[in-house]
Amino acid sequence: MLVAEQAAQRGGRVGVMDVCTAAVVALPVSGAGVSAMSKSAASYPLCSTDDISEQLEELQLTLGEGPCVDAFTHQRAVLTPDLRAAELQDCWSVFANAALEAGARAVFAFPLQIGAISPGVLDLYADVPGTLDVEELADALAFADTATLVLLGTQIDATGAPPTTGTAHEDTEDLGGYRAEIDQATGALMVQLDIGIEEAFIRLRAYAFAHELRLSDVAADVVAHRLHLTDDTDPGDDDG
């Protein structure tokens, strides 16, 4: 898969930048970017393939409007084939003009989502007006799914998919079970700490990052009651 090829060229593990780069290669778009988004914490750009896509990410998060914001808010793809359309000028009065000035003419935004968890949005832009056909739209959704898996810490193998061989805990990633366990752990933290779903997910990610663990391993420990996070738990402290 193109994503794995991009990572191989860099000589590293698959990252969201590889997903963006592969999307630009495979689709009739000029650039791509991913932003981490949350209802309860500050949203921020994660990566972009060029200056224009970087500007688009920054603009939307700064202005609080645009296809990226709408895709995250409504959890659906937002396809904008021509930013000059009158209705868009009314809907995104500031962003539409700013995006045109930056050099974008079409923008396609896809929420990153597994179950109740939505860690961000994949944005694609084109410097000419245009649409995505059925196959291209399917490919774009596949890139969004891959970006979601990467952000959630799932290992991606040489085909660009979660590994299907090896031990169950180290190499195999059953997506259905993965989603269920993440959701269960998030729900458990919501109850334990009396916090919202986004904050609970942020706590899981912060702990996994601080301890250099896979998110799925941390979720499994929470669900099995091997790990107990409290209100005063520092992500870098062991609490189990």
N, C-alpha and C positions, 0 to 999 in steps of 0.2 A: 504493500500500500504506500501511497505517496508520503504519508505522514512519517512512517518508519524510515523511508528513504531520506527524508529531510534530516531526521535525527542522525542517521548513519553518516551523512555528509558532515555533520557537525562533530561526530564522534562522541555523542552523549545520549542520555536517555531521552525518550520522547517528551517534549514539553509543549505548552500551548503555542509557542512561537512556531513550532514545526507544523502544527495544525493550521495556523494562519497561512504560512508559506505554501503548504500543500494546497490549500483552498484557492489561493491565487493562481497556482499552476493549473488546477483542474477546472476552474470555473471562469466564465467570461466577466471577471472583475479585475479591478486595478490594484486593490489592496484589501487588507483585512486587519482586524484588531479584536482583542478580547478585554473586557472590563469585568473585574470582580465587583459584584453588587450585593447589597444587603438592605433590608428594611430597617434594621436597627443599628447599623454601623456605617461608617463612611465608605462610599464606593470609590474605586480607583482603577485606572487603566493598568492592565497587566502587560500587554505587549501590542505592537503594531508593526506592520511590514514596511511602512514608508511614512514620510512626513504628513501626508494628507490624512491617512488613517489615524495617525497619532493626534492630529488636530481634531478630527471628528470625535474620537473618544473623549478628549479633554472638553470639547465644546458641550457635548451632551451632558456629561456629569456636572459641569460647572453651571450650565443653564437650567438643568433639570427638565429638559424637553428634547424630543427627537425619537427616532425609531428604536434606539437602544433602550431608552427609558420606558417607552410604551411596551416593548417586548418583555421587559422584566416585570412591569406592573401588571400586565394582563396575561402573562405566560403564554404568549403565542407569537408566531413569526410575524414580523411587520415588513412588508415588501413595498418599497418606494421606488418605482421605475423612473420617475422624473421629479426631481425636487422643485421644478418650476411650476408644478401643478397648483392651481389657485387654492384648492382646499388645503394643501400643505402649508401654503403661505399663511392661512388662517390658523391652522392647527399648531404649527411650530413657527410662529411669526419671527422669532429671532434666529433659531437654529437653521431654518431653511436657507435664509440669505447668507448666513455665515458659512454654511457648508458649501454653497455655490461659490462663494468667494475663495474658499480654500481649494476648490478644484473638483469637487464631487458633483455628479449629476444624478446618480442613482444610489440608494442605500438599502441593504437588506439585513435585517437584524433577527437573530435566532436565540431564544432563551436557552440557557444551559440548565437542564433539569433532570433529576432522578427522584421519583416519588415526590415527596413534599419539599425536597431540598432543591434550591435554585441558586447556585453560586455565582452566576454572572450571565453575560450575553456575548455572543459572537457577532461581530459587525463586518459586513462586506460592502465595499463601495465600488462603483464604476465611474470612470470619467466621461462616459457618454450615457445618454438615456437608454434604458433597455430593461427587459424582463428576464427571469429565469424560467426555462421550460420545465416540463415535468421531471425529466431525468436530472437536470441541473439542480432543481429544488430538492430532489431526493438526496443528491450528493451533498448539498449544503447542510441538510438535516443530519446526515451521517457525520460530517465534520463537527457539527455542534455536539453530537453524542460523544464523539471522541474527545473533544475538548472538555466535556463534563467529566468523563472518566479520568482524564489527566489531572484536572483540578482536584478531584476527590482522592487522588493518590493511587489509582489502579495502575498496575504495571501493564505496559503495552508491548506485545511481542513483535517479531520481525514482519508480521503481516499487517500490523496496525491494529490488531484486536487483542483483547485480554488473553493471557496465556491459557492453554487448554491441556497442558501436560505438566507433570511434576506433582509434588505433594500438595495436599488440599490447602494448607495454610500459607505456604511460601510461593507457590507457582500458579495454582488454579484459582480463577476468580469467576464464580458463578454469578452472573449479573443479577438474577432474580434474588438470590440469597444476599448479595451485596446490598441491594436496595433495601431489602427488608431489615437487615441488621443495622444499617445506618439510620433508618427511620425509627427502629426500636430504641436504639441508643439515644437518639435525639429526643424521643418522647420520654425516656426515662429521666434524662437531665431536666427536661421541662418540669416534670413533677417534683424531682428532688430539689431543684434550685428555685422553683417558682418563677421561671423565666420563659420568654417566647421562643418559638421554634428557631428563628434565625440566630438568636443569641446562643441557644443551646448548640447549634451546629458550629458556630464560631468557637465555642469553648472546646468542642471535640477537635476541630482543626488546629487550634492553638496548642493543645496538649500534644497532638501527634507531631506537629512541627517542632516543638521544643524538645521532644524526646527522640526525634528522627525515626518515628514509627509510621507505618502505613495507617491511614485513617480507618481502614477495615479492621485492623488489629485492635486499635483503641476501642472501636465500637463493640467488637466482640467481648473485650474485657469488661466494658460497662454493662453490657447485657448479661454477662455471666457473673456479675457482682464481684469481679476480681479487681476492679478499679472503681474508686468512689471519689468523685469530684465534689467539692464543697464551694460555698460562696467565696471563701478566702484561699482556695487552692490556687497557687501560682502555677502557670503552665509548665514552669521548669522544675516544680517540686514533685517528688514521688509521693503518691497518696493512694496506697492500695493495701 
